[in-house]
């Protein structure tokens, strides 16, 4: 069991920052707390991984945004078709 400075059990998290993408660490269980203790769980990623992963994450986020927009469009078209069919 890994504990932070407050003697509370730390939880395993994953960093998605550009400096440490995908790197696992132990962190304080309450994010809003003043305890900012972290302990790295694994070794640092190679330079190539640090270059590639942020781009992959940006691409994934862009696709998720486009999917949400498309799903909203589907609902708009369904409503439109229902109104047309009722006329």
N, C-alpha and C positions, 0 to 999 in steps of 0.2 A: 504494500500500500504506500502510495506517495502522498505526502501531506505538504500543504503550503505553509507560509509563515504564520498563518492564523491557526495552525494545527487542524485544519479541516482537510478532508480527503480531496485531493485534486482529481480532476476528470481529464480524460484523454480527448484532445481536440485536434483539428487539422487547420493549419494556416493556409489562407488563400490570398495572402498579400503578394505583391510582385517580388518582394525580396525573398520570401520563403514559400513559394507555391507548393501546396501538397505536403508540406513538412508537418509531421505530427509532434505535438507537445502536450505536456501536462499543464493545466491551467486551473485557476481558482474557480470553484463551481458557480459563484454568483457574479455575473458579468458586470453589474453596476457597482460592485464593491470597491473600496479603496485599496484592497489587497491586489497588487499587480504582479504577483509571483507567477513565473512560468518556468518550466524545466523542459528542455528538449528531449523528446522521446526517441528520435532517430537522428542519424547523421545528416549533414547538409546535403542537398541534392547537387548533382553535377551542373556545370554551367549550361550545358545544352538543355537540360530539363528546365532550368530556370528561364531560359529563353523561349522555349516552346509552350510550356503550360499556360502562361498568361494569355497568349493568343488563342489557345484552345478554349479557355474559359470565356474570353470575350465573344468568340464565335458561338459558343453554346448559349450565352446570355442573349445574344442577338436573335438566335433562332427561337428561343423561348418567348421573346417579345413579339416576334413575327407570328408565332403560333397563337398567342393571346389575341393579337389584332385580328387574325383570320377567324378565330372562334367567335369574336364579337361580330364580325361580318356575317357569319353563318346565322346568328340569331337575328340580325337585321333583315336578312333575306327571308327567313322563315316568317317573321312578322309581316313583311311586305306581301309574301305569297298568301298568307291567311287573309289579309285585307282584300287582296285582289279576288280571291276565291269567294269571299263573302259578298262582293259587289254584284 
